[in-house]
């Protein structure tokens, strides 16, 4: 793993743009597109999301629809692991397991292919944002249903005031930027 200077997490935080009232009034959307446009910060975010993990330690990196795919697929390549998408209901073409969840501004259902992970697979679960924890908890439930072991759940951003970690008790959790 490439050693990164400690201030990179501050640079990553500064690159995240706040967009008020999106997708609805009262929500402060965290726009990661400026971060993604900077190759050094994007690479740095991947390194921080996989910190402490080396190729061979993880069998699959699971990413949550949709922005989690960006980070999870890059992390999977870096770790020499497979990438598994957890998608919104109706987006996967094969037989799926589904899990309902509540999030900060509505409800949803996520799904994973029934053959996406082998029992005993070692998994790193990644998403861009931990808010209320509902989506991540649903994704973790799907990974467990497939018999895989979650080594860690990593987030680019954590909104601590929404207490999402409470829905993820028992899992090691890392986040790069916390608000």
C-alpha positions, 0 to 999 in steps of 0.5 A: 500500500502506498503511504499517504501524507496525513493531510490527505484526509483533510484534502479529501474532506475539502474536496467534498461539496455540500449541496443544500436541499438536495434531493429534497428540502432539509437534506445537505447532500455531500457531492463527491464529484470534485473528489473523483475528478482529482486523480490524487485524491481519488487514489488517496481515498481508495488507499484509506478505504482499504488501509491495513488490508493487503492482496490475498486478505479479501476475497470480494469487495462489495459495493452498495448502489450506486456511488459505493460502486465507484470506490468498491470496484477500485478497491477490489482491483487494488486488493486483487479481489472480486467486486460484488454489486449490491443494487437497488431492487429490480436492477440485477438480471439473475436470481436475487436475495432482497432486503428492505431498509429505511434511509434518511429520506425514504425507504428502499430495497437492495438485492444481490445475486444468490451466487455472488459470494461463496460461503466463508468468503472474506468481504470488505463492504464499501459505500460512499456515505454512512447516514442512518445506517439502513442501507449498509445494514441491509447490505450487511444482512445480504452478505451474511445471508450468503454465508460470507464474513464481513471483515470491515465496512468502510465509508468515505463519509460518515454523518455522525449526527445520524448515528448510523453506526448503531445499526451496524454494531458488531462490525468494524467500521472505518470512515475517512471524513466525519461530519 
